[in-house]
């Protein structure tokens, strides 16, 4: 009888122990799943905020002032993106001077040739992105006037640029 009671107690304890361990593992997996879901949500929100912020700057122009060399003039940073539908933004204004031209290729094409020219047709600068290159960064010195960026092989992909006299 004592052996039966002992065996019964042992089985009850083992059964309880197994259920308790299962609950611990289930709780651990649920906690891990929740943590992963929270991390993914934070990542998605972060990327969405960056995209939204980038879209708010519709003219693609920002100014930067070098901190290392105060004697250097201000440089204007201009960002434009080429999509399969053309440039975005399609037009922007910026002051004359040193312009940091940042072009992002999101066309899906392997080779993209971008020409910076005055409206009169005089070429100022050529940019060739080949072998699937996604970004190009150039510094050009632009005088006041009307310019355009265009893709050499697609006449509808044009970005008009109005360079105003330099800010004082």
C-alpha positions in Angstrom: 0.0 0.0 0.0 2.8 2.4 0.8 4.4 1.5 -2.5 1.2 2.3 -4.3 0.9 5.6 -2.5 4.5 6.4 -3.2 4.1 5.6 -7.0 0.9 7.6 -7.1 2.6 10.6 -5.5 5.5 10.3 -7.9 3.3 10.2 -10.9 1.3 13.2 -9.7 4.5 15.1 -9.1 5.9 14.2 -12.5 2.7 15.1 -14.2 2.6 18.4 -12.4 6.2 19.0 -13.2 5.7 18.3 -16.9 2.7 20.6 -17.1 4.6 23.3 -15.3 7.6 23.0 -17.6 5.3 23.1 -20.7 3.8 26.3 -19.3 7.2 27.8 -18.8 8.3 27.0 -22.4 5.0 28.3 -23.8 5.4 31.5 -21.8 9.0 31.8 -23.0 8.0 31.3 -26.7 5.1 33.7 -26.4 7.4 36.3 -24.8 10.0 35.8 -27.6 7.3 36.1 -30.3 6.1 39.3 -28.7 9.6 40.7 -28.5 10.2 39.9 -32.2 6.9 41.5 -33.2 7.8 44.7 -31.3 11.2 44.9 -32.9 9.7 44.5 -36.4 7.1 47.1 -35.7 9.8 49.6 -34.5 11.8 48.9 -37.6 8.9 49.5 -39.9 7.9 52.7 -38.1 11.5 53.9 -38.3 11.7 53.3 -42.1 8.3 54.8 -42.6 9.3 58.0 -40.7 12.4 58.4 -42.8 10.4 58.0 -46.0 7.8 60.4 -44.8 10.5 62.9 -43.8 12.2 62.6 -47.2 8.9 63.2 -49.0 8.2 66.3 -46.9 11.3 68.0 -48.4 9.7 68.1 -51.8 12.2 70.4 -53.5 15.2 68.1 -52.6 17.4 71.0 -51.6 19.3 71.5 -48.3 22.2 73.6 -47.3 25.3 72.5 -45.4 28.0 74.5 -43.9 31.4 72.7 -43.4 32.5 72.8 -39.8 36.1 71.9 -40.4 37.0 74.8 -42.8 35.0 77.9 -42.0 36.6 79.8 -44.9 34.9 77.4 -47.4 31.7 78.7 -48.9 28.4 77.1 -48.2 27.6 74.1 -50.3 24.1 73.3 -51.4 23.1 69.7 -51.4 20.5 68.6 -54.0 19.0 65.2 -54.0 17.0 63.8 -56.9 15.8 60.3 -57.7 15.2 58.8 -61.1 12.2 56.4 -61.1 10.9 54.4 -64.1 8.4 57.4 -64.5 11.1 60.1 -64.4 12.8 62.4 -61.9 11.5 63.3 -58.5 11.3 66.1 -57.8 10.7 67.3 -61.4 11.9 70.8 -60.6 13.7 72.7 -57.8 15.4 76.0 -57.1 18.7 76.6 -55.3 21.2 79.4 -55.0 24.3 79.7 -57.2 27.6 78.3 -56.0 29.0 74.9 -55.2 26.2 72.3 -55.5 26.5 68.8 -54.2 24.4 66.9 -56.7 23.2 63.5 -55.4 21.4 61.3 -57.9 19.7 58.1 -56.9 18.9 55.6 -59.6 15.7 53.6 -58.9 14.9 52.9 -62.5 15.8 49.3 -62.4 18.1 49.9 -65.5 21.7 48.7 -65.5 23.1 51.8 -67.2 21.8 55.3 -66.8 23.4 58.4 -68.3 22.4 61.7 -66.8 23.3 65.0 -68.4 23.3 68.3 -66.6 23.0 71.1 -69.1 21.9 74.7 -69.4 18.5 75.2 -71.1 20.4 76.6 -74.1 21.8 73.0 -74.6 25.4 73.7 -73.3 26.5 70.6 -71.4 27.8 71.3 -67.9 28.3 67.8 -66.5 27.7 64.2 -67.4 27.0 61.4 -64.9 27.1 57.8 -65.9 25.8 55.1 -63.6 26.7 51.7 -64.9 26.5 48.1 -63.8 23.5 48.7 -61.7 25.1 51.6 -59.7 22.3 53.1 -57.5 23.8 56.4 -56.4 26.0 59.1 -57.8 27.4 62.1 -55.9 29.1 65.0 -57.7 30.0 68.5 -56.8 29.5 71.1 -59.5 29.8 74.9 -59.5 26.7 76.5 -61.0 26.1 80.1 -62.0 22.7 81.7 -61.9 20.4 80.5 -64.7 18.1 77.8 -66.0 19.5 74.2 -66.1 18.1 70.7 -66.6 19.0 67.2 -65.7 17.9 64.7 -68.2 18.5 61.0 -68.9 20.3 60.7 -72.2 18.2 57.8 -73.5 14.7 59.0 -72.3 13.6 62.4 -73.4 10.7 62.5 -71.0 12.9 62.1 -67.9 13.7 65.7 -67.1 14.3 67.7 -63.9 14.3 71.5 -64.3 16.7 73.5 -62.1 16.5 77.2 -61.4 19.8 78.5 -60.0 19.2 81.9 -58.3 21.9 84.5 -57.4 23.9 83.5 -54.3 22.5 84.2 -50.9 24.3 86.9 -49.0 
